[in-house]
Amino acid sequence: MNEDIIENDSMAAFNTKQNSKEMENTVAAENFVIYCKSYHKDLKSFERLFMSYNRFNRDNIKFFLSIPAADFELFKKFDSDNVKVITDESFAGMYLETENHPKHSMGYVNQQICKLAFFETGYAKNYFCVDSDAQFIRDFYLKDFMADENTPYTVLIQDKELSCEKFYRRFTKTRSAYIKQIFKEIGLNDRRYRTCQGMQVLNSKVLRSFKEEYMTVKGYSYKDLIKISPLEFTWYNAWFQKCKLVPEMAVEPFFKTFHSRVEYIFARFRCIKFENYTKEYIGMVLNGNWKRPVKYYKDPNVFHKVIYFVLRKIL
């Protein structure tokens, strides 16, 4: 291997460790923050998330955004008293993947690594991971995410209904195998296999335990975890249930997620209005990977209502 590459990798690792130590020593950890991992292709989506955060944030909850160093100039405009923009390399430089995998892109792997490693910044005791293509849809407060000062609400579900949907069925078998692999690796004997799709509150105490008592013991890096099973939240959820360091306050998802355009279309044909979702959810995710992205949920129109009425009469 080229000596210059070895030296550069060593310096990156050293700088990451130094940065993490400095942040832990100089920054008083917030009890709860919102964290988003983004990049240049999601800039427009993040702008919508940012606007919704500013509009509905009633408890002045701080927001942390991490992006690749190469994208810093694009996102630095969001930095403010309540929003801190940092680079992925500043806290996860030594962990990040530098090449694509046969099954997963480098970016896909690194966004998972950043979510698991963010606790190492020392910025927060608990942090809610939100995706760039998400939006807050109603006023939100600290009490929506935390049961008390020390106990976060944790999304733990089995996704039975979603697994039955035709549009999602082809993903179910693969996802189920990945989930079971994580539970087996960690040694969690629980056939409920409770986890979540995303939008989870991560607790730093649990993550530190996971790294010290599992990853270090096994000799695993964050990259190794994703190679075994690319479900970062299930790694957290499984260890959360096993270590029992934090009381379990299980809840259903904070955000309504439309995984496919078909799901979104059918919701409108069922005459579900936007306001219906605001009564049950804090936010909404309209998957940004659709061929024809949808920026905002649109209420059912006359056509949807007529079809709904006709079907009810016929059936």
Secondary structure, 3 states (H helix, E strand, C coil): CCHHHHHHHHHHHHHHHHHHHHHHHHCCCECCEEEEECCHHHHHHHHHHHHHHHHHECCCCCEEEEECHHHHHHHHHHCCCCEEEEEHHHHHCCCCCCCCCCCCCHHHHHHHHHHHHHHHHCCECEEEECCCCEEECCCECHHHCEEECCEECEECECCHHHHHCHHHHHHHHHHHHHHHHHHHHHCCCCCCCCECCCCCEEEHHHHHHHHHHHHHHHCCCHHHHHHHCCCHHHHHHHHHHHHCCCCCCEECCCEEEECCHHHHHHHHHCCCCHHHHHHHCCEEEECCCCCCCCCCCCCCCHHHHHHHHHHHHHC
